[in-house]
Amino acid sequence: MPPEDGALAEATKAEAFHQAPQQAGTSVPSQRSLRLAEAVSQAPVAMERLKTHVGQLSTLALNALDQQLPWYRSLLPDQRSALGLIAQRGISHFVQWCQDPDTPAWVLADVFGSAPSELSRAISLQRALQLIRTVVGVVEDEVPALADASEQAALREAVLLYSREIAFAAADVYARAAERRGAWDSRLEALVVDAVLRGEGADALRSRLSAVGWRSLDSFCVVVGHTADESTANNVADIRRAAMRAGKDAVIGIQGNRLLVLLGGVNEASEAFEPLASQFGGEHVVIGPVVDAIEDFHNSARQALAGLAAASAWPDAPRVIRAEDLWPERALAGDELAIAELIERVYEPIAHSDAVLAQTLSTYVAGGRSLEGTARELYVHANTVRYRLRRVTELTGWDPLLPRDALVLHVALIVGRIHGANASA
């Protein structure tokens, strides 16, 4: 049994034991108990016969399950055994319930209490109700053999009352198991997010991701922002549905007022992130770079978080913004990853291409981004400046003629020169 299923079973049993004394102490009989007591009092002979036919009814019930439910026959032997035991226990508890109508309701839940995880793993709630219907049908079919004509109506009413209670007990078991499984899944997701933020090794991270059903093998990224004002516990499902539009897999982590979404199999189209961004609160939602190696997942998270911390320095920034678009702000905040990216992807291509490109770009950004002023300063024609700046765009992807791109290029020149000076010192 997987550890989470074992924990689920133990938690369910523990809760049943803790609740039993409280419910057993209830002294006021319910309307159901009074109604059952009246029905049983009208069929004393049938109840005595019922006690002696428990074994026979159990055998008939198991045969009916095997004949009427094809899915029951396809189960594994241990699963069939667990479900068969539940059916037998249900019949024996029916007899007990008829003998003592004031028996606390927790006894009904105890029909399923010995194997809640086996039941919920083997069959769905719909199939569990089919099982209950089949067993109840067997008991109903045997009513003529168990009761005289004058007692059959009362016995049938007792069976119907019990079948309703046992159906609600089954639904309660499934609901409790689902709640605990949901809580367990949330804890697993929190561990995955923590592993990504701490930069665990690829093998450990892959193991944690597989525990939450992760399937993607590439195109990973992290989206970060702040939680919405409303309760995050109520909109996690909405966040997950929106995240699945941006990627094939999603893991959600909530840390205080910070919301992190790990994505796999990412659709890199910017519009794919819009539905996800609408689930965040705050002013900005930052998308980390898309990486293909699972060991680089940590870098995407680091850059996304650094971008979120620096986003307020760009007043006109769009709500949904990629971490690389915040390189200048992150570099000025001391983010080593942003500085390294600016040097590697902006400064070095310019510096290694042609010395006049770096000189022209430096003069252009330092002189107020004027083509004519730069041309006069360098004693060249304005078209020459345009040509050189166009070469910068081809090398880096950033256009010096655009104000925001010019800022990126300017900061790249500054950090590149500082790095070069420190390296030669």
C-alpha positions, 0 to 999 in steps of 0.5 A: 500500500502506498504511504499516503493510502496507509496514512489515509486509512489510519486517519479514517479509523482514528477519527471513527474511534474518536467520534464513537464515544461522543455519538454513543452517548447520544440519549435522544432517539432519532425519528429514524430509530423510532420508526425502525423500532416500530417496524421491528416490533411488528415483526418479532418472528421475522427478526428471530429468523433473520438472526439464524439466516445471516450466513445464508444471506451472506452467501446469497449476497456474494453469489449475487455480486458475482452474477449481477456485477461484471466489474466485481468479477474483474477485480483482483482477488484481494479487492473482491475479498475486501468488498465481499467482507463489507457485504457480509458485515453489512448484513450482520450489522443490519441484524444488530441494528434491528435488535437495537434501534438506538444503536449509534449511527457510527456503527453503520460507518463501521461497516466500511471502517475496516478497509476505507482505502481499499474500497475507495481505490477498488471502486467508485462511489457509483459502484459502491452504491450498486454493491449496496443495492445488490445486497439489499435486493438479496435481502428483500428477495428473501423476505417471503422466506423469512417472514409471514405475510403479516410481517413482510411489510414491516421487515421490508420497511426495516430493510429500506430504512437500513439501506438508506442509512448504509448508503449515506454511510458509504457516501460519508466514507468516500467524502472523508477519504476525498477530503484527506486525499485532497489534503495529502495532495496539497502537502505533496504539492507543497513539498514539490514547490519547496524542492524546486525553490531549494534546488534539489537534485534532478533525481529527487525532484523527479521523484517528487513530481511523479508523486503528484502525477507529473508527466511532462519531460520538458518545457518547465517554468514557474509563474509567481505573483500574489494571492487574490483577496478572496480565500485561496482555498476556494479558488485553487481548483480555478487556478488549476484549470487556468494553469492547464491552459498554459501547460500540460501539468501544474503544481500550485503552491501558496506561501503566505500571500505569495502564489507559485504555479509550476508548469510543465509542457508549457505553451509559450504563447503569451495569451495562454498565460492570461487566464492564469494571471486573472487568478492572481492578486496584486499588480504583477504576475511574473513568468520565469524562463522556460527550461527543458532540463528538470535540474534548471527548474530551480533557475526559473523559480529564482528568476521569477521570484527575483522579477516579482521583487523588482517589478515595482521599480518599473511603474509602466510594466504590464501586469503579466511580464516575463522575468527577462524583461525585468533584467535592468531592475533585477540587476540594479537590485543585485540579482546575480542571475540577471547580471549574468544574463545581461553579460552573456546575452547582451554585452558579450555579443556586442563586445566580441563583434566589433569595437565600434558597435559598443562605442556607438551604443555607449555614445547613443545611450549616454547622449540622450538617445539622439541619432544626430548627436551621436553622429556628431560625437563620432564624426560619422553620418547619421545613417552610419549610426542607424546601421550600427544600432541595427546591428546591435538589434540583430546581435542581441534582440534589443532595439536601441531605438525603443526606450525600454530596450535602450535601458536594457542595453545601457544597463548591460553595458554598465554591468559588462564593464564592471565585470570586465574590470573586476576580471582583469584586476 
